[in-house]
Amino acid sequence: MDAQTCLEKLRYVGVLNFATVGLDGTPQVRCISAIHYTPDTLYFFTARGKEFCRELLRDGRVQILAFTRYKEMIRISAKAVPVPRAEQKKYIDRIFAEQPYLSNVYPGDTRKIGVVFAAGDLQIEYFDLGVRPIFRACYTIGSGKRKLRGYRITDRCIRCGKCLRVCPQQCIQTGAPYHIQQAHCLHCGSCFENCPVQAVERRT
């Protein structure tokens, strides 16, 4: 698995959930399918009058979420920016060619009300619930930044085994100290809550 494979999987999902920061500061979520994919960038279409467009122009931060039929979750964190004016028509026409239903929504020249945004500096989180133990990974594209999440076991560990017994995925290895296999961790916090000496710390 790598970043490009994750983007390729999104093509087969069709409709993606886009989360933005609302104009009033509240979270907002939309389903978007007017998307063009390249190996390192997502391009998507919306209308200039929509609050979605205004939110992106004001803030730009967006999270994109998909869940595949194979129980894989893919979450992308990015900054979306408008495609340069000189390239807008090219990308609008490309998206409409790839998504023919859009011509029913914006027939003829009415598509000119649209604007295409690009998200190219990506943090991609991949999470496969269809295997045991579960598998997760984080990838970046461009200057996307990787954020550490979940938990770690510190040198305060007394090797009592309590964390291992309460871990749903049995992803904790014995040692001095015990060690969490991050690729299989649910980030559920059970080890954190049950450690008798507070040896488990959040990674964020």
Buried (B, 14 or more C-beta within 10 A) or exposed (E): EEBBEBBEBBEEBEEBBBBBBBEEEEEBEBEBBBBBBEEEBBBBBBBEEBBBBBBBBEBBBBBBBBBBEEEBBBBBBBBBBBBEEEEBBEBBEBBBEEBEEBEEEBEEEEBEEBBBBBBBBBBBBBBBBEEEBBBBBBBBBEEBEEEEBBBBBEEEBEBBEBBBEBBEBEBBEEEEBBBBEBEBBBBBEBBBEBBEEEBBEEEE
